[in-house]
Amino acid sequence: MRLRAVAGAGVVAAALSGAPSGTAWAAGRLDALDATRRIGRAFFRRDSLVVGGLGHLGMSLLWAGAAPLLARRRHAVPWGAAYGAAIYALDFKVVAPRRFPELAELDSPIQLADHLAYGVALAAAARRLADA
C-alpha cells in the first residue's frame, strides 16, 4: 500500500470519525468543537479551531500508519474497530491523564464511539484503496 493511499485512508477516517460527536452535537448534548479547541491549546498553546483541526488531522494521519496492516486482514472492519478501541484506550486512559488533563476531561462514551468510527473507517478505506 503506497503512502498516498495510507494518507487517503487517514483523511477519510478523520472526516468520518466525527460522526458520533456530530450526532451528539445535533442532539444538543455537546459542543462538537470543544475537543478541537482543546487540542490546539494542549499541543500548540493556541486557542484556535484551525490549529486544533490541523493537530487532530496530523494525529489521524499518524495513526493511519497501521492502514496497510488493516487492509491485509481478512476481517478488516472488526480489526479496525479493535484498533480504534486501542487508540481510545491509549489516548484517554494512558496519555491524556498524565500529559494533557484538559483532554482527559473529554473522556466519554462519545469519544469511544468517535475512535471506533475512526478505526472502522480507516480499515474500510484502506481495504478499498488497497484493492484499487
C-alpha positions in Angstrom: 0.0 0.0 0.0 1.5 3.3 -1.1 2.0 6.3 1.2 -0.6 8.2 -0.8 -3.2 5.5 -0.1 -2.3 5.4 3.6 -2.7 9.2 3.8 -6.0 9.0 1.8 -7.4 6.3 4.2 -6.3 8.5 7.1 -8.1 11.6 5.7 -11.3 9.6 5.0 -11.2 8.1 8.5 -10.5 11.5 10.1 -13.5 13.0 8.3 -15.9 10.2 9.2 -14.7 9.7 12.8 -16.5 12.8 14.0 -20.0 11.3 13.1 -20.8 10.3 16.7 -19.7 13.7 18.1 -21.6 15.4 15.3 -24.7 13.4 16.1 -24.4 14.3 19.8 -23.9 17.9 18.9 -27.0 17.9 16.7 -28.9 16.5 19.7 -27.7 19.3 21.9 -25.5 17.0 24.0 -22.1 18.6 23.5 -20.0 21.3 21.9 -18.6 19.5 19.0 -15.7 22.0 18.5 -14.6 21.9 22.1 -12.3 19.0 21.6 -10.7 20.6 18.6 -10.0 23.8 20.5 -8.6 21.9 23.4 -6.2 20.0 21.0 -5.0 23.4 19.8 -4.4 24.6 23.3 -2.8 21.4 24.6 -0.4 20.8 21.7 0.3 24.2 20.3 -0.8 26.7 23.0 -3.2 28.2 20.5 -7.0 28.5 21.2 -7.8 28.1 17.5 -10.1 25.8 15.6 -7.8 25.8 12.6 -4.7 24.9 14.7 -6.6 22.3 16.7 -8.1 20.9 13.5 -4.7 20.6 11.9 -3.4 19.0 15.0 -6.2 16.5 15.0 -5.7 15.7 11.3 -2.0 15.2 12.0 -2.7 12.7 14.7 -5.2 10.9 12.4 -2.6 10.7 9.7 0.0 9.3 12.2 -2.5 6.6 13.4 -3.2 5.8 9.7 0.2 4.2 9.6 -1.5 0.9 10.5 -3.7 1.1 7.4 -1.6 -1.4 5.4 -1.8 -3.9 8.2 -5.6 -3.5 8.4 -6.0 -3.7 4.7 -4.4 -7.1 4.6 -6.7 -8.5 7.3 -9.4 -10.9 6.3 -11.9 -9.2 8.5 -10.6 -5.7 8.2 -13.6 -3.8 9.7 -13.7 -5.7 13.0 -9.9 -5.3 13.3 -10.4 -1.6 12.6 -12.9 -1.3 15.4 -10.4 -3.0 17.7 -7.7 -0.6 16.5 -9.9 2.3 17.2 -10.6 1.0 20.7 -6.9 0.6 21.3 -6.2 4.2 20.2 -9.0 5.4 22.5 -7.5 3.4 25.5 -4.1 4.8 24.8 -5.3 8.4 24.3 -7.8 8.6 27.2 -6.6 6.1 29.7 -2.8 6.4 29.4 -1.5 9.5 27.7 -4.1 12.2 28.4 -4.5 11.7 32.1 -0.7 12.1 32.5 0.2 14.7 29.9 -2.9 16.5 28.9 -5.5 16.6 31.7 -7.6 19.1 29.7 -8.1 16.5 27.1 -8.7 13.7 29.6 -11.7 15.7 30.7 -13.3 14.9 27.4 -13.3 11.1 28.1 -16.8 9.8 27.4 -18.7 7.1 25.5 -19.0 9.6 22.6 -15.2 9.8 22.4 -15.1 6.0 22.4 -17.6 6.0 19.6 -15.5 8.5 17.6 -12.4 6.3 18.0 -14.3 3.2 17.0 -15.6 5.1 13.9 -12.1 6.1 13.1 -10.8 2.6 13.2 -13.7 1.2 11.2 -13.4 3.9 8.5 -9.7 3.5 8.4 -9.9 -0.2 7.8 -12.7 0.1 5.2 -10.9 2.9 3.3 -7.6 1.1 3.5 -9.1 -2.1 2.2 -10.8 -0.3 -0.7 -7.7 1.7 -1.6 -5.5 -1.4 -1.4 -7.8 -3.2 -3.8 -7.8 -0.3 -6.3 
